[in-house]
Amino acid sequence: MKALIVGGGIGGLAAAVAFDRHGWQVEVLERADEFTEVGAGISLWPNALRALDTLGVGSVVRSRALLSMQAGIRDRTGRWLSRTDTDELERRFGQMAMLHRADLLDTLRSNVPPGALHPGVTVHEVTPDGTVRHSDGTSGGDVVVGADGIGSVVRRSVVPDAPAPRYAGYTAWRMVTSPVDLEDGGETWGRGTRFGYAPLPDGRAYCFATVNAPQGGVEADVSALRTRFASWHEPIPRLLAATEPHAVARHDIHHLPPLRTFTAGRVALLGDAAHAMTPDLGQGACQALEDSVVLAASAAGGRHMDDALAAYDRSRRPRTRMIARRARRIGRVAQWSAAPAVALRDAVMARTPRSALVRSLTPVLDWTPPG
Ligand SMILES: Cc1cc2nc3c(=O)[nH]c(=O)nc-3n(C[C@H](O)[C@H](O)[C@H](O)COP(=O)(O)OP(=O)(O)OC[C@H]3O[C@@H](n4cnc5c(N)ncnc54)[C@H](O)[C@@H]3O)c2cc1C
């Protein structure tokens, strides 16, 4: 049996590892000339680490990550609004990991069989019978996995009435600093603006900033970011001072309205192609990892393929929809800009017990892999 995977990001490579572990032949078509990721960090919640354990790469990922550091949310003066009870989270759900995206991608890529990766191949069209037309010709598979991200060609081919991605109303900069002295991570919420940071295992730090803006409307280099955040609490100005201009990338944040299905015929969508969500819960890639494990287990479970893909759809669509909705809700509140609303938000957060956060995360983090 063969899985033909369109897209070699986190979701596509994880799917390749997952199908290979079930004894399937795999082939990954990636339009970029290399299997790389933007220069940024990524946080993986315990549910994602459980998926990676199922793929057999959890311990390697942990060895390349910082595990379970302290985190929370502050206001721009540095006053804590909410502190994450990471000990309790770890006790209940397991560790969290923070690592460089390139290290996650490298770990997944090195677990895909040699010869299965085809960079520089752009897919143009996919049909439900499993035929894939691309820049090098035509290929097919018993299952075709659409892991080609938020602008998915596979989604447009097999769910033609799928809604287009929508702009969330804010733009984000991601950056990795030069080596800095930083022990813990956290997010700081202002008015229509946020800044987040976390240490990476090699002594650098991963940072992001978000700002409300019209779509495509804001370009700001690192010196503009330094000015914008100059009056925010440390270590934010210090982290921006340690950031080289070339280490900053900006993306407008989009999300995908819910799809009516993740599958058509022999084709299954996965990751951002199926459920691109705003990054406010740090769950987009975590969900792509869960998808890959569930899809491979369903397809390789010996059932008729229609039943197997229907089971995948039933298992993944409601869960990812619930998580995307939560992420969007958090993003809206986090990006509030009116002073009275922000004052109220901050006051409520400061009074909310730590246990409430752990409780609210339970449906997201308590996922267990099939079988
Ligand atoms: C600011 C920000 C911060 C985030 N932080 C986190 C976090 O901390 N934790 C977390 O879990 N998630 C996070 N996410 C979400 C996460 O980055 C995505 O959910 C994840 O990368 C999706 O992976 P994917 O493989 O589905 O898609 P992608 O990473 O988009 O990969 C798709 C791949 O398909 C290829 N491709 C596209 N079209 C074609 C084609 N026609 N033919 C061939 N190949 C094609 C692309 O080149 C690409 O390599 C964040 C997102 C943002 C924007």
The ligand as an ORCA input file, in Angstrom:
! r2SCAN-3c Opt
* xyz 0 1
  C       3.119     33.009     14.398
  C       2.815     31.529     14.463
  C       3.223     30.808     15.582
  C       2.902     29.440     15.686
  N       3.304     28.748     16.806
  C       2.943     27.445     16.944
  C       3.347     26.706     18.112
  O       4.072     27.211     18.980
  N       2.923     25.406     18.235
  C       2.151     24.807     17.276
  O       1.791     23.633     17.436
  N       1.789     25.470     16.144
  C       2.169     26.771     15.966
  N       1.830     27.443     14.819
  C       1.048     26.739     13.769
  C       1.958     25.867     12.920
  O       3.050     26.631     12.427
  C       1.188     25.258     11.749
  O      -0.045     24.769     12.196
  C       1.980     24.117     11.128
  O       3.229     24.555     10.666
  C       1.179     23.496      9.982
  O       1.943     22.484      9.383
  P       1.488     21.859      7.983
  O       2.500     20.826      7.668
  O       0.054     21.480      8.051
  O       1.552     23.069      6.945
  P       2.813     23.882      6.427
  O       3.819     24.054      7.487
  O       2.257     25.118      5.797
  O       3.466     22.961      5.319
  C       2.881     22.820      4.046
  C       3.961     22.374      3.087
  O       3.366     22.083      1.833
  C       4.139     22.647      0.799
  N       3.248     22.925     -0.325
  C       2.274     23.855     -0.392
  N       1.638     23.808     -1.565
  C       2.223     22.799     -2.278
  C       1.997     22.267     -3.579
  N       1.034     22.749     -4.388
  N       2.774     21.253     -3.994
  C       3.738     20.731     -3.186
  N       3.998     21.212     -1.937
  C       3.238     22.227     -1.489
  C       4.735     23.911      1.422
  O       5.900     24.329      0.736
  C       5.015     23.450      2.835
  O       6.302     22.874      2.976
  C       2.163     28.799     14.659
  C       1.789     29.520     13.530
  C       2.114     30.873     13.415
  C       1.686     31.622     12.185
*
